[in-house]
Amino acid sequence: MRKVELLNVNGELYEIIRKFAYTKFKTTISSEDATILREHYGVDKILRHNPTQEYLFVNLIEEAKIVS
């Protein structure tokens, strides 16, 4: 069984695939670079997570519904 990290963003649930500190990149990620990185890591989105100062490489879990 693998450990899965999840993130709730505006009512959508994402699985976190990779995390990279902002400092791993010389500048912010441009849209062209983001496309290349998404394809390389096989993810749907790259999100900026300011509280931890990380880029989160995530996949949307479409069939998940958040129940409160």
C-alpha positions, 0 to 999 in steps of 0.5 A, a space after each residue: 500500500 502506498 502513501 498518498 498525499 492529497 490537497 483540496 483546492 477550491 473543492 477539487 481533490 488532487 493527489 500530490 505526485 512531486 514537490 519542489 522548493 521554489 529555490 530549485 528553479 532560477 525563476 518562476 515557471 513559465 507556461 512553456 516550461 510548465 507544459 514540458 514539466 507536466 509532460 515529463 512528470 505525467 501530471 495534470 497541473 503544477 501549483 504554487 503552494 506559498 505556505 511551504 514555498 513549493 511547487 506541487 506537481 498534482 493530478 486531479 482525482 475526478 471521481 472524488 467528492 469532498 463531503 463536509 
